[in-house]
C-alpha cells in the first residue's frame, strides 16, 4: 500500500529517529536510525497502520527493517536519556550473566555509551 491514502503519519521519510531493537529475543535498546520509507500496512485484525522502513545508522542496508510506529521515537533529549539508560541496563545484564572475562559488546550500544562518565546518572534513572 502506498503512503498517499490519507493516513496521517507520526514520522516522515528522511527523519532521524531512535528505534527499539526489533528482535524481541535481543536486548531492549534504542538505536540511532533514519526513516527510509513509510507505508500503510495492516495489523493482524486487518486495520490500517503506518509502517516505517528503518535504517540503523552505521549498519549495512541489509539490516534495514520494517517497524511499527510504537517501536520508533523522536530524537529528543528525553528519548536520548532513555537510550542511555537502556544501554547501561543491557550492558549490566550482559556482565551479570557470566560474560565478565569476555569483552562485553552490544553492537550500536557502545557508541551510545562512548564518552559518558561511568558514574553518570540521569535525573529520572532509577537503576
C-alpha contacts under 8 A as a table, 3 or more apart, distances in Angstrom:
res1	aa1	res2	aa2	distance
1	X	39	X	6.13
1	X	40	X	5.49
1	X	41	X	6.57
2	X	5	X	6.63
2	X	38	X	7.98
2	X	39	X	5.35
2	X	40	X	6.13
3	X	6	X	7.72
3	X	7	X	7.32
3	X	38	X	6.12
3	X	39	X	4.72
3	X	40	X	5.74
4	X	7	X	7.24
5	X	40	X	7.81
7	X	40	X	7.77
7	X	50	X	7.94
9	X	12	X	6.82
9	X	50	X	6.58
10	X	69	X	7.63
11	X	15	X	6.84
11	X	35	X	7.65
12	X	15	X	5.76
12	X	35	X	6.70
12	X	37	X	7.77
12	X	38	X	6.88
13	X	34	X	7.90
13	X	35	X	4.98
13	X	36	X	5.32
13	X	37	X	5.26
13	X	38	X	6.33
14	X	34	X	6.11
14	X	35	X	5.18
14	X	36	X	5.85
14	X	37	X	7.88
15	X	34	X	5.63
15	X	35	X	5.44
16	X	32	X	7.59
16	X	33	X	5.94
16	X	34	X	4.45
16	X	35	X	6.59
16	X	74	X	7.62
16	X	75	X	6.62
17	X	32	X	6.32
17	X	33	X	5.26
17	X	34	X	5.57
17	X	35	X	7.16
17	X	72	X	6.77
17	X	73	X	5.86
17	X	74	X	5.03
17	X	75	X	4.91
18	X	30	X	5.86
18	X	31	X	5.45
18	X	32	X	4.86
18	X	33	X	5.45
18	X	34	X	7.77
18	X	72	X	5.90
18	X	73	X	5.10
18	X	74	X	6.20
18	X	75	X	5.85
18	X	79	X	7.79
19	X	30	X	5.20
19	X	31	X	5.28
19	X	32	X	6.63
19	X	33	X	6.24
19	X	54	X	7.80
19	X	71	X	5.70
19	X	72	X	4.54
19	X	73	X	6.13
20	X	28	X	6.65
20	X	29	X	5.61
20	X	30	X	4.39
20	X	31	X	6.28
20	X	71	X	5.30
20	X	72	X	6.56
21	X	24	X	7.34
21	X	26	X	7.26
21	X	27	X	7.20
21	X	28	X	5.97
21	X	29	X	5.72
21	X	30	X	6.21
21	X	31	X	6.98
22	X	65	X	7.74
22	X	67	X	7.05
22	X	71	X	7.52
23	X	26	X	5.67
24	X	27	X	7.54
24	X	28	X	7.48
27	X	90	X	6.03
28	X	86	X	6.90
28	X	90	X	7.18
29	X	83	X	6.63
29	X	86	X	5.42
29	X	87	X	5.84
29	X	90	X	7.20
29	X	109	X	7.56
30	X	83	X	5.24
30	X	86	X	7.26
30	X	87	X	7.61
31	X	56	X	6.62
31	X	57	X	7.73
31	X	83	X	7.61
31	X	108	X	6.45
31	X	109	X	7.36
32	X	56	X	6.09
32	X	57	X	5.70
33	X	54	X	6.42
33	X	55	X	5.48
33	X	56	X	4.32
33	X	57	X	5.13
34	X	54	X	5.79
34	X	55	X	5.28
34	X	56	X	6.58
34	X	57	X	7.11
35	X	38	X	7.50
35	X	52	X	6.36
35	X	53	X	5.90
35	X	54	X	4.95
35	X	55	X	6.43
36	X	52	X	7.32
36	X	53	X	5.29
36	X	54	X	5.78
36	X	55	X	6.38
37	X	52	X	5.82
37	X	53	X	4.94
37	X	54	X	7.51
38	X	50	X	7.02
38	X	51	X	5.84
38	X	52	X	4.70
38	X	53	X	6.30
39	X	50	X	5.91
39	X	51	X	5.36
39	X	52	X	6.55
40	X	48	X	6.21
40	X	49	X	5.58
40	X	50	X	4.68
40	X	51	X	5.98
41	X	48	X	5.64
41	X	49	X	5.24
41	X	50	X	5.95
41	X	51	X	6.06
42	X	45	X	7.51
42	X	46	X	5.10
42	X	47	X	5.19
42	X	48	X	4.55
42	X	49	X	5.48
43	X	46	X	5.23
43	X	47	X	5.47
43	X	48	X	6.60
43	X	49	X	6.50
44	X	47	X	7.52
49	X	68	X	7.95
50	X	68	X	6.77
50	X	69	X	6.44
51	X	66	X	6.39
51	X	67	X	5.75
51	X	68	X	5.04
51	X	69	X	6.32
52	X	66	X	5.39
52	X	67	X	5.24
52	X	68	X	6.43
52	X	69	X	7.07
53	X	64	X	6.75
53	X	65	X	5.59
53	X	66	X	4.37
53	X	67	X	6.34
54	X	64	X	5.44
54	X	65	X	5.30
54	X	66	X	6.00
54	X	67	X	6.74
55	X	59	X	7.58
55	X	61	X	6.68
55	X	63	X	7.26
55	X	64	X	4.69
55	X	65	X	6.94
56	X	59	X	5.57
56	X	60	X	7.99
56	X	63	X	7.32
56	X	64	X	6.54
58	X	108	X	7.88
59	X	63	X	6.58
60	X	63	X	5.81
60	X	64	X	7.63
61	X	64	X	5.28
67	X	71	X	6.21
67	X	72	X	7.34
68	X	71	X	5.60
68	X	72	X	7.19
69	X	72	X	5.44
70	X	73	X	7.63
73	X	79	X	7.13
74	X	79	X	7.13
75	X	79	X	6.35
75	X	80	X	6.89
76	X	79	X	5.19
76	X	80	X	6.12
77	X	80	X	4.98
77	X	81	X	6.30
78	X	81	X	5.18
78	X	82	X	6.48
79	X	82	X	4.89
79	X	83	X	6.11
80	X	83	X	4.85
80	X	84	X	6.29
81	X	84	X	5.18
81	X	85	X	6.16
81	X	122	X	6.83
82	X	85	X	5.00
82	X	86	X	6.10
83	X	86	X	5.30
83	X	87	X	6.11
83	X	112	X	7.58
84	X	87	X	5.03
84	X	88	X	6.16
84	X	112	X	6.36
84	X	113	X	6.64
85	X	88	X	5.27
85	X	89	X	6.29
85	X	122	X	7.78
85	X	125	X	6.91
86	X	89	X	5.06
86	X	90	X	6.10
87	X	90	X	5.10
87	X	91	X	6.24
87	X	109	X	5.81
87	X	112	X	7.23
87	X	113	X	7.13
88	X	91	X	5.23
88	X	92	X	6.09
88	X	113	X	7.51
89	X	92	X	5.05
89	X	93	X	6.02
89	X	127	X	7.72
90	X	93	X	5.08
90	X	94	X	6.26
91	X	94	X	5.11
91	X	95	X	6.24
91	X	104	X	7.04
91	X	105	X	7.50
91	X	106	X	7.37
92	X	95	X	5.09
92	X	96	X	6.14
93	X	96	X	5.13
93	X	97	X	6.44
94	X	97	X	5.40
94	X	98	X	7.51
94	X	99	X	6.43
94	X	104	X	6.76
95	X	98	X	6.07
95	X	99	X	5.31
95	X	100	X	5.17
95	X	104	X	6.73
96	X	99	X	7.06
96	X	100	X	7.36
97	X	100	X	7.92
98	X	101	X	7.82
99	X	102	X	5.40
99	X	103	X	7.48
99	X	104	X	6.77
100	X	103	X	7.21
100	X	104	X	7.08
105	X	109	X	7.77
105	X	110	X	6.94
106	X	109	X	5.36
106	X	110	X	6.45
107	X	110	X	6.52
108	X	111	X	5.77
108	X	112	X	7.05
109	X	112	X	5.16
109	X	113	X	6.47
110	X	113	X	5.25
110	X	114	X	5.83
111	X	114	X	5.01
113	X	116	X	5.60
116	X	120	X	6.91
117	X	120	X	5.31
121	X	125	X	6.17
122	X	125	X	4.95
